Amino acid sequence: MKFIEARTITKRFRKNTVLQHISLSLEKGKIYGFQGINGSGKTMLFRALLGLIQVNEGAIYIKGERLQRSKPFPVRAGVLLENPGFIKEFTGRKNLQLLASLQKDTSNADITSLLQEVGLQPDDPRKVKKYSLGMKQKLGIAQALLGSPEFIVLDEPTNALDENSLTALENLLHAYKRAGATLCIASHDKAFLQRMSDQIFTIHEGTLTS
Ligand SMILES: Nc1ncnc2c1ncn2[C@@H]1O[C@H](COP(=O)(O)OP(=O)(O)OP(=O)(O)O)[C@@H](O)[C@H]1O
């Protein structure tokens, strides 16, 4: 069974068609790259696959189950979309602890290792409002990976990362893949996408090609 299947989905905002008859089929334990110019529809496609927007036509299936607004999302998903939400008055750890409290099976030790894995100091006393851009990006990635989700969606995860942090991110994402996660990654960094992806899709004006 496919992990995710989109069958001829179309999304329109009034007369503007932002996704056009997109079909795709994603397998478990693979990394899929998405490239395309600004405004081509990458984020919109991610929102649709996550059930965050309702499509006008077509359907999306996760592990064979049709996505429906009335039902909870069928698998645990971790998401980094533009402008991740943090509570800026809290430390990075406290932000993750808050999220983890919604998940029964994420311990403090898990949070410590995750912070280390993304390249943040687990006991950094600074509040997030004092974080640099790259640190916020790392915390956003940690939020997406918290609780080892089966489905990981990352929009521009390399933004603001230095060279060493980029290498660490690549290793980390490969580890999640080896553990069986399915990843969708949008990036303007072609070399990064080439290194990471089992398959790369290109989106152009809401239409998908591979
Ligand atoms: N809420 C909205 N209402 C109407 N149109 C929208 C809305 N959000 C995005 N769009 C339009 O949908 C299209 C696709 O946008 P999307 O954010 O998916 O692009 P993208 O490929 O992720 O771009 P970027 O590389 O800049 O992140 C664009 O034409 C955009 O203007």
Ligand as a Chemical Component Dictionary entry (heavy atoms), coordinates in Angstrom:
data_LIG
# 
_chem_comp.id                   LIG 
_chem_comp.type                 NON-POLYMER 
_chem_comp.pdbx_formal_charge   0 
_chem_comp.three_letter_code    LIG 
# 
loop_
_chem_comp_atom.comp_id 
_chem_comp_atom.atom_id 
_chem_comp_atom.alt_atom_id 
_chem_comp_atom.type_symbol 
_chem_comp_atom.charge 
_chem_comp_atom.model_Cartn_x 
_chem_comp_atom.model_Cartn_y 
_chem_comp_atom.model_Cartn_z 
_chem_comp_atom.pdbx_ordinal 
LIG N1  N1  N 0 -4.457 32.163 1.265  1  
LIG C1  C1  C 0 -4.290 32.270 -0.044 2  
LIG N2  N2  N 0 -5.291 32.720 -0.829 3  
LIG C2  C2  C 0 -5.140 32.807 -2.154 4  
LIG N3  N3  N 0 -4.011 32.476 -2.821 5  
LIG C3  C3  C 0 -2.986 32.037 -2.092 6  
LIG C4  C4  C 0 -3.066 31.913 -0.673 7  
LIG N4  N4  N 0 -1.875 31.448 -0.240 8  
LIG C5  C5  C 0 -1.089 31.298 -1.326 9  
LIG N5  N5  N 0 -1.762 31.647 -2.431 10 
LIG C6  C6  C 0 -1.254 31.571 -3.807 11 
LIG O1  O1  O 0 -0.998 30.208 -4.102 12 
LIG C7  C7  C 0 0.096  30.108 -5.010 13 
LIG C8  C8  C 0 1.089  29.092 -4.489 14 
LIG O2  O2  O 0 1.684  29.581 -3.314 15 
LIG P1  P1  P 0 2.700  28.704 -2.431 16 
LIG O3  O3  O 0 2.847  29.395 -1.119 17 
LIG O4  O4  O 0 2.255  27.304 -2.417 18 
LIG O5  O5  O 0 4.045  28.836 -3.278 19 
LIG P2  P2  P 0 5.480  28.218 -3.017 20 
LIG O6  O6  O 0 5.822  27.358 -4.179 21 
LIG O7  O7  O 0 5.506  27.569 -1.668 22 
LIG O8  O8  O 0 6.394  29.510 -3.030 23 
LIG P3  P3  P 0 7.739  29.933 -2.232 24 
LIG O9  O9  O 0 8.890  29.311 -2.966 25 
LIG O10 O10 O 0 7.724  31.421 -2.357 26 
LIG O11 O11 O 0 7.585  29.464 -0.805 27 
LIG C9  C9  C 0 0.654  31.520 -5.171 28 
LIG O12 O12 O 0 0.166  32.048 -6.380 29 
LIG C10 C10 C 0 0.070  32.278 -3.995 30 
LIG O13 O13 O 0 -0.128 33.625 -4.333 31 
# 
loop_
_chem_comp_bond.comp_id 
_chem_comp_bond.atom_id_1 
_chem_comp_bond.atom_id_2 
_chem_comp_bond.value_order 
_chem_comp_bond.pdbx_ordinal 
LIG N1  C1  SING 1  
LIG C1  N2  SING 2  
LIG C1  C4  DOUB 3  
LIG N2  C2  DOUB 4  
LIG C2  N3  SING 5  
LIG N3  C3  DOUB 6  
LIG C3  C4  SING 7  
LIG C3  N5  SING 8  
LIG C4  N4  SING 9  
LIG N4  C5  DOUB 10 
LIG C5  N5  SING 11 
LIG N5  C6  SING 12 
LIG C6  O1  SING 13 
LIG C6  C10 SING 14 
LIG O1  C7  SING 15 
LIG C7  C8  SING 16 
LIG C7  C9  SING 17 
LIG C8  O2  SING 18 
LIG O2  P1  SING 19 
LIG P1  O3  DOUB 20 
LIG P1  O4  SING 21 
LIG P1  O5  SING 22 
LIG O5  P2  SING 23 
LIG P2  O6  DOUB 24 
LIG P2  O7  SING 25 
LIG P2  O8  SING 26 
LIG O8  P3  SING 27 
LIG P3  O9  DOUB 28 
LIG P3  O10 SING 29 
LIG P3  O11 SING 30 
LIG C9  O12 SING 31 
LIG C9  C10 SING 32 
LIG C10 O13 SING 33 
# 
